[in-house]
Amino acid sequence: MSTGFFGDLTPARYEGPESDNPLAFRHYNPDETVLGKRLEDHLRFAVCYWHNFVWPGSDPFGGQTFERPWFGDTMEQAKLKADVAFEMFDLLRVPYFTFHDHDVRPEGETHTESVSRLDEMADYFAGKMENGGPKLLWGTANLFSNRRYMSGAATNPDPDVFAYAAATVKACMDVTRRLNGENYVLWGGREGYETLLNTDMGRELDQLGRFLNLVVEYKHKIGYEGTILLEPKPQEPTKHQYDYDVATVYGFLKRYGLENEVKVNIEQGHAILAGHSFEHELALAATLGIFGSIDMNRNDYQSGWDTDQFPNNVPEVAIAYYYVLQAGGFTTGGTNFDAKLRRQSLDPEDLIAAHVGAMDVCARGLKAAARMIEDRALEMPLEERYAGWKDAEAQAMLKGERTLEEIAERVSREGTDPHPRSGQQEKLENIVNKYV
């Protein structure tokens, strides 16, 4: 039954590249086969709950601009929000959605009441999912918005806050498992510090390590088969965050014995804030064996914060998906649109148009990446650049069969001076541009 919020809009359909319909797909045909797999199964699109149905259009200098009939703190409004959300999922024909506990139910006066409300909404979701609604890509807990988390959740100096956060995560994991969520994400929005003057860094790292171990232990105890994901997040809102980037997260996981238990959910906007490219973070996660899922968005490069805009740059997206495909593609992960409308985009139709355009951009990017892989367009130059390492002597150095003295003696004996070879960056950039 329609809520009426989206008026007479009909589900978005694939109409081909020549279509002028702003609410139709021009490049995303879910049934198109790419590298032997349906495009929908490659991309595994998910729509997030928080930016679309919770954010009121505020920014640091202005308040609410969106007027939504479900804004409020009652369970009736929470259910109306769910009705509109699942109506939008149907209009977009997305296979997945994502949510925080705080997004889907009003906060209770006690933890018990909050959990009860979350369970009630999970039952409400389950009914919609059984009637053809999308699946749950991942669930997570909001451990950053409430005042109690102003000094962090797992890293809080107050053990009661640590315990409250742990109890909240347990409830969210239970709901995620009940809804057959394919992943559970931990997003440390406040896990960091403003100043070292009041921070015991070693203590807080140990707290965070113990917290994540508790999550993993509980996962195995309840038989949850999904993937635990940690989302790297730099300096926003805190000055320094302990999960700054993929490399930092990997070091943390290794220290606390979790590198085989936890993978990463990488966001494009967070990669940029950390001073990296999206593809760097993706390639590094794949190299380290912890690649899991992505949040697809973009930042305004003239702004110094995470603006969470919908992707619209096909070359950037193509390179990102190239490394996703090189990593073997998604297993339990997917493409979650952690993106929001601009605060001036007031109409319900804007929600649909934003996602349709973003899905098209991702489809174009993935198809370009697939063609590059099929043609070995970047793989062949890479193999040629490192071809010298196939030599027997080079392999002996890598395998530990030569000492430093032996290597030095050979260099002196042969008396040759290596001549640098071009890295051909511009040529490779031109190759990429040929596909996009």
C-alpha positions as CSV (number, residue, x, y, z in Angstrom):
1,M,0.0,0.0,0.0
2,S,1.4,3.4,-1.0
3,T,2.1,6.0,1.7
4,G,1.5,8.8,-0.9
5,F,4.9,10.4,-0.1
6,F,6.3,9.6,-3.6
7,G,3.1,10.5,-5.3
8,D,2.5,8.6,-8.6
9,L,6.2,7.7,-9.2
10,T,6.7,4.2,-10.6
11,P,9.6,1.9,-10.1
12,A,12.8,2.9,-12.0
13,R,13.5,0.8,-15.1
14,Y,16.4,0.4,-17.5
15,E,15.6,2.4,-20.6
16,G,19.1,2.5,-22.2
17,P,21.7,5.2,-22.9
18,E,19.4,7.2,-25.2
19,S,16.7,7.7,-22.5
20,D,16.0,11.3,-21.4
21,N,14.0,10.1,-18.4
22,P,15.8,11.4,-15.3
23,L,14.2,8.7,-13.2
24,A,15.2,5.8,-15.5
25,F,18.4,3.8,-15.6
26,R,20.5,4.5,-18.7
27,H,23.4,2.2,-17.8
28,Y,22.3,0.0,-14.9
29,N,20.6,-3.1,-16.3
30,P,20.6,-5.5,-13.3
31,D,20.3,-8.5,-15.6
32,E,23.2,-7.6,-17.8
33,T,26.0,-10.1,-17.6
34,V,29.5,-8.8,-16.9
35,L,32.4,-11.2,-16.4
36,G,30.0,-14.0,-16.1
37,K,27.9,-12.5,-13.4
38,R,24.7,-10.3,-13.4
39,L,25.4,-6.6,-12.8
40,E,23.1,-6.6,-9.8
41,D,25.2,-9.4,-8.2
42,H,28.4,-7.5,-8.9
43,L,27.3,-4.2,-7.4
44,R,25.0,-5.4,-4.6
45,F,23.5,-1.9,-4.1
46,A,22.2,-0.9,-0.7
47,V,20.3,2.2,0.3
48,C,21.1,3.6,3.8
49,Y,18.4,4.6,6.3
50,W,20.2,7.5,8.1
51,H,20.8,10.0,5.3
52,N,17.6,9.4,3.5
53,F,15.0,9.1,6.3
54,V,16.7,10.6,9.4
55,W,18.8,13.6,8.4
56,P,16.8,16.8,8.5
57,G,18.9,18.8,6.1
58,S,20.9,20.6,8.7
59,D,24.5,21.7,8.5
60,P,27.0,23.5,10.9
61,F,25.4,26.8,10.0
62,G,21.8,26.1,9.5
63,G,18.9,23.9,10.8
64,Q,16.3,21.7,9.3
65,T,15.3,22.2,5.7
66,F,13.5,18.9,5.1
67,E,9.9,18.5,6.2
68,R,9.0,14.8,6.5
69,P,5.8,13.4,8.1
70,W,7.7,10.8,10.0
71,F,10.1,13.1,11.9
72,G,9.4,12.6,15.5
73,D,9.9,10.3,18.5
74,T,6.9,8.0,18.4
75,M,6.7,4.4,17.3
76,E,3.9,5.3,14.9
77,Q,6.3,7.7,13.2
78,A,9.0,5.1,13.1
79,K,6.6,2.7,11.3
80,L,5.6,5.4,8.9
81,K,9.3,6.0,8.2
82,A,9.7,2.3,7.5
83,D,6.7,2.3,5.2
84,V,8.2,5.1,3.2
85,A,11.7,3.6,3.2
86,F,10.5,0.2,1.9
87,E,8.4,2.1,-0.7
88,M,11.6,3.8,-1.9
89,F,13.5,0.6,-1.9
90,D,10.9,-0.8,-4.2
91,L,10.9,2.2,-6.5
92,L,14.7,1.8,-6.9
93,R,14.6,-2.0,-7.1
94,V,17.7,-2.2,-4.8
95,P,18.6,-5.7,-3.4
96,Y,19.8,-4.4,0.0
97,F,19.4,-1.7,2.7
98,T,21.4,-0.7,5.8
99,F,20.6,0.9,9.1
100,H,21.7,2.0,12.6
101,D,19.5,1.2,15.6
102,H,19.0,4.9,16.2
103,D,17.7,5.4,12.7
104,V,14.8,3.0,13.0
105,R,13.4,3.5,16.5
106,P,13.1,6.4,18.9
107,E,15.4,6.3,21.9
108,G,13.7,4.9,25.0
109,E,14.0,6.2,28.6
110,T,16.0,3.1,29.5
111,H,18.2,0.7,27.6
112,T,15.6,-2.0,28.0
113,E,13.0,0.2,26.4
114,S,15.3,1.1,23.5
115,V,16.0,-2.6,22.9
116,S,12.3,-3.4,23.0
117,R,11.5,-0.8,20.4
118,L,14.3,-2.0,18.2
119,D,12.9,-5.6,18.4
120,E,9.5,-4.3,17.5
121,M,10.9,-2.5,14.4
122,A,12.8,-5.6,13.5
123,D,9.6,-7.5,13.4
124,Y,8.1,-4.8,11.3
125,F,11.0,-5.0,8.9
126,A,10.8,-8.8,8.8
127,G,7.2,-8.6,7.5
128,K,8.2,-6.3,4.7
129,M,11.2,-8.3,3.8
130,E,9.2,-11.5,3.6
131,N,6.8,-9.7,1.2
132,G,9.5,-9.0,-1.4
133,G,11.4,-6.3,0.3
134,P,15.2,-6.0,0.0
135,K,17.7,-7.9,2.2
136,L,19.8,-6.5,4.9
137,L,23.4,-5.8,3.8
138,W,24.4,-4.8,7.3
139,G,23.2,-3.5,10.6
140,T,25.1,-1.3,13.1
141,A,24.7,0.6,16.3
142,N,24.9,4.4,16.7
143,L,27.6,4.8,19.4
144,F,28.3,8.5,18.7
145,S,25.2,10.8,18.6
146,N,23.9,10.5,22.2
147,R,25.5,12.8,24.8
148,R,26.7,9.7,26.7
149,Y,29.2,9.0,24.0
150,M,30.8,12.5,23.9
151,S,34.1,10.9,25.1
152,G,33.8,7.8,23.0
153,A,32.0,4.4,23.4
154,A,34.5,1.6,23.7
155,T,37.3,4.1,24.5
156,N,35.3,6.1,27.1
157,P,37.0,6.7,30.4
158,D,33.8,5.7,32.1
159,P,33.4,1.8,32.2
160,D,29.6,2.3,32.5
161,V,29.6,3.8,29.0
162,F,31.7,0.9,27.7
163,A,29.1,-1.5,29.2
164,Y,26.2,0.5,27.8
165,A,27.8,0.5,24.3
166,A,28.5,-3.3,24.6
167,A,24.9,-4.0,25.5
168,T,23.7,-1.9,22.6
169,V,25.9,-3.7,20.1
170,K,24.7,-7.1,21.4
171,A,21.1,-6.0,20.8
172,C,22.0,-4.8,17.3
173,M,23.9,-7.9,16.5
174,D,20.9,-10.0,17.6
175,V,18.6,-8.0,15.3
176,T,21.0,-8.2,12.4
177,R,21.3,-12.0,12.7
178,R,17.5,-12.3,13.0
179,L,17.0,-10.3,9.8
180,N,19.7,-12.4,8.0
181,G,22.0,-9.4,7.7
182,E,25.1,-10.4,5.7
183,N,27.5,-8.2,7.7
184,Y,27.7,-6.3,11.0
185,V,29.6,-3.0,11.0
186,L,31.3,-1.1,13.8
187,W,31.7,2.6,13.1
188,G,33.7,4.4,15.7
189,G,32.4,7.9,15.3
190,R,33.9,9.1,18.6
191,E,36.6,6.5,19.2
192,G,39.5,9.0,19.5
193,Y,40.5,12.1,21.4
194,E,40.4,15.8,21.2
195,T,43.6,16.3,23.3
196,L,46.3,14.1,24.6
197,L,46.3,16.1,27.8
198,N,43.3,14.1,29.1
199,T,43.9,10.9,27.2
200,D,45.6,7.6,28.2
201,M,46.1,6.3,24.6
202,G,47.4,2.8,25.6
203,R,44.4,2.3,27.9
204,E,41.9,3.4,25.3
205,L,43.4,1.2,22.6
206,D,43.3,-1.8,24.9
207,Q,39.6,-1.0,25.7
208,L,38.8,-0.8,22.0
209,G,40.7,-4.1,21.4
210,R,38.8,-5.8,24.1
211,F,35.5,-4.4,22.9
212,L,36.0,-5.8,19.4
213,N,37.1,-9.1,20.8
214,L,33.8,-9.2,22.7
215,V,31.9,-8.7,19.5
216,V,33.8,-11.5,17.7
217,E,33.4,-13.9,20.6
218,Y,29.6,-13.2,20.7
219,K,29.4,-13.7,16.9
220,H,30.7,-17.2,17.3
221,K,28.6,-17.9,20.4
222,I,25.3,-17.2,18.6
223,G,26.4,-18.8,15.3
224,Y,26.2,-15.6,13.3
225,E,27.7,-16.4,9.9
226,G,28.0,-12.8,8.6
227,T,31.2,-10.7,8.4
228,I,32.3,-8.3,11.1
229,L,33.4,-5.1,9.5
230,L,35.2,-2.1,10.9
231,E,35.0,1.2,9.1
232,P,38.1,3.4,8.9
233,K,37.4,7.0,9.9
234,P,39.8,9.9,10.2
235,Q,39.7,13.1,12.3
236,E,36.0,13.7,12.1
237,P,34.7,14.7,14.5
238,T,37.6,14.1,16.9
239,K,41.1,15.4,16.3
240,H,42.5,11.9,16.0
241,Q,40.6,8.6,15.7
242,Y,42.1,5.2,16.4
243,D,40.7,3.7,13.2
244,Y,42.2,6.4,10.9
245,D,42.7,4.4,7.7
246,V,43.1,0.9,6.4
247,A,46.7,0.6,7.4
248,T,46.0,1.8,10.9
249,V,43.1,-0.6,11.3
250,Y,45.2,-3.5,10.1
251,G,47.9,-2.7,12.7
252,F,45.2,-2.5,15.4
253,L,43.7,-5.9,14.3
254,K,47.1,-7.5,14.3
255,R,47.9,-6.2,17.8
256,Y,44.7,-7.7,19.2
257,G,44.7,-10.9,17.3
258,L,41.7,-10.0,15.0
259,E,43.2,-9.9,11.5
260,N,41.5,-13.1,10.6
261,E,38.2,-12.2,12.1
262,V,37.4,-8.6,11.0
263,K,37.4,-7.0,7.6
264,V,36.9,-3.3,6.6
265,N,34.1,-1.3,5.2
266,I,35.8,1.4,3.2
267,E,34.1,4.8,2.5
268,Q,35.3,7.0,-0.3
269,G,34.8,10.2,1.7
270,H,36.8,8.8,4.6
271,A,39.7,7.8,2.3
272,I,39.9,11.4,1.0
273,L,39.8,12.9,4.6
274,A,42.7,10.5,5.5
275,G,44.8,11.9,2.7
276,H,44.4,8.9,0.4
277,S,42.6,8.0,-2.7
278,F,39.7,5.5,-2.6
279,E,41.5,3.1,-4.8
280,H,44.6,3.2,-2.5
281,E,42.5,2.1,0.5
282,L,40.8,-0.6,-1.6
283,A,44.0,-2.0,-3.0
284,L,45.7,-2.0,0.4
285,A,42.8,-3.8,2.1
286,A,42.8,-6.4,-0.6
287,T,46.6,-6.8,-0.3
288,L,46.3,-7.2,3.5
289,G,43.4,-9.7,3.1
290,I,40.8,-7.5,5.0
291,F,38.7,-6.1,2.1
292,G,35.0,-6.5,2.9
293,S,32.6,-3.8,1.7
294,I,32.3,-0.1,0.6
295,D,30.4,3.0,1.3
296,M,30.1,4.8,-2.0
297,N,29.9,8.6,-1.9
298,R,32.2,11.5,-2.7
299,N,33.5,14.7,-1.0
300,D,33.5,18.2,-2.2
301,Y,37.2,18.7,-2.7
302,Q,37.0,22.4,-1.8
303,S,35.5,21.5,1.6
304,G,37.4,20.2,4.6
305,W,34.8,17.7,5.9
306,D,32.9,14.7,4.8
307,T,30.1,16.0,2.6
308,D,28.6,12.6,1.7
309,Q,27.6,13.5,-1.9
310,F,26.3,11.0,-4.4
311,P,29.0,9.7,-6.8
312,N,29.1,11.3,-10.2
313,N,32.7,10.9,-11.4
314,V,32.8,7.8,-13.7
315,P,36.6,7.7,-14.0
316,E,37.1,7.7,-10.2
317,V,34.4,5.1,-9.8
318,A,35.9,2.9,-12.6
319,I,39.3,2.8,-10.9
320,A,37.7,2.0,-7.6
321,Y,35.7,-1.0,-9.0
322,Y,38.8,-2.1,-10.9
323,Y,40.4,-2.8,-7.5
324,V,37.2,-4.3,-6.1
325,L,37.2,-6.8,-9.1
326,Q,40.9,-7.4,-8.7
327,A,40.2,-8.4,-5.1
328,G,37.7,-11.0,-6.3
329,G,34.6,-8.8,-6.0
330,F,32.2,-8.6,-3.1
331,T,31.3,-11.7,-1.1
332,T,29.2,-10.6,1.8
333,G,29.9,-6.9,1.1
334,G,28.3,-4.5,-1.4
335,T,27.9,-0.9,-2.5
336,N,26.2,1.0,0.2
337,F,25.2,4.6,-0.8
338,D,26.3,6.5,2.3
339,A,25.2,9.6,0.6
340,K,22.7,12.3,1.2
341,L,20.8,15.0,-0.8
342,R,22.0,18.6,-0.7
343,R,19.9,20.5,1.9
344,Q,18.2,22.5,-0.9
345,S,17.0,19.3,-2.7
346,L,13.6,19.2,-0.9
347,D,11.4,17.1,-3.1
348,P,10.7,13.3,-2.7
349,E,11.6,12.9,-6.4
350,D,15.1,14.1,-5.6
351,L,15.7,11.0,-3.4
352,I,14.9,8.8,-6.4
353,A,16.9,10.9,-9.0
354,A,20.0,10.9,-6.7
355,H,20.1,7.2,-6.4
356,V,19.2,6.5,-10.0
357,G,22.1,8.7,-11.1
358,A,24.5,7.2,-8.6
359,M,23.6,3.6,-9.6
360,D,24.1,4.5,-13.3
361,V,27.6,6.0,-12.5
362,C,28.5,2.8,-10.6
363,A,27.3,0.6,-13.4
364,R,29.3,2.6,-16.0
365,G,32.4,2.4,-13.7
366,L,32.1,-1.3,-13.1
367,K,31.6,-2.1,-16.8
368,A,34.6,0.0,-17.7
369,A,36.7,-1.8,-15.0
370,A,35.5,-5.2,-16.3
371,R,36.6,-4.3,-19.8
372,M,40.0,-3.3,-18.5
373,I,40.3,-6.6,-16.8
374,E,39.2,-8.6,-19.8
375,D,41.7,-6.8,-22.0
376,R,44.4,-7.0,-19.3
377,A,44.9,-3.3,-20.2
378,L,46.7,-2.5,-16.9
379,E,47.8,-6.0,-16.0
380,M,50.1,-6.5,-18.9
381,P,52.1,-3.2,-18.3
382,L,52.3,-4.1,-14.6
383,E,53.7,-7.6,-15.4
384,E,56.2,-6.0,-17.7
385,R,57.3,-3.5,-15.1
386,Y,58.1,-6.2,-12.6
387,A,59.3,-8.8,-15.0
388,G,62.8,-8.7,-13.7
389,W,61.7,-10.3,-10.4
390,K,61.1,-13.5,-12.3
391,D,64.8,-13.9,-12.7
392,A,66.3,-16.7,-10.6
393,E,68.7,-14.4,-8.8
394,A,66.0,-12.0,-8.0
395,Q,63.8,-14.8,-6.6
396,A,66.7,-16.0,-4.5
397,M,67.0,-12.6,-2.9
398,L,63.3,-12.6,-2.1
399,K,63.3,-16.1,-0.7
400,G,66.1,-15.4,1.8
401,E,68.6,-17.5,-0.1
402,R,71.1,-14.6,-0.4
403,T,72.7,-12.7,2.5
404,L,73.3,-8.9,2.3
405,E,77.0,-9.7,1.9
406,E,76.3,-12.0,-1.1
407,I,74.1,-9.5,-2.8
408,A,76.8,-6.8,-2.3
409,E,79.5,-9.1,-3.7
410,R,77.5,-9.9,-6.8
411,V,76.9,-6.2,-7.5
412,S,80.6,-5.5,-7.1
413,R,81.5,-8.5,-9.3
414,E,79.1,-7.7,-12.1
415,G,80.0,-4.0,-12.0
416,T,76.7,-2.9,-13.7
417,D,74.8,0.2,-12.9
418,P,71.0,-0.2,-13.3
419,H,69.4,2.2,-15.7
420,P,66.0,3.6,-14.7
421,R,63.0,2.8,-16.8
422,S,60.0,4.9,-17.4
423,G,57.0,4.3,-15.1
424,Q,54.8,5.4,-18.0
425,Q,52.2,7.0,-15.8
426,E,50.7,9.2,-18.5
427,K,50.4,6.3,-20.9
428,L,48.5,4.3,-18.2
429,E,46.2,7.2,-17.4
430,N,45.4,7.4,-21.2
431,I,44.6,3.7,-21.2
432,V,42.1,4.2,-18.4
433,N,40.6,7.2,-20.1
434,K,40.1,5.0,-23.2
435,Y,37.7,2.8,-21.2
436,V,35.7,5.5,-19.4
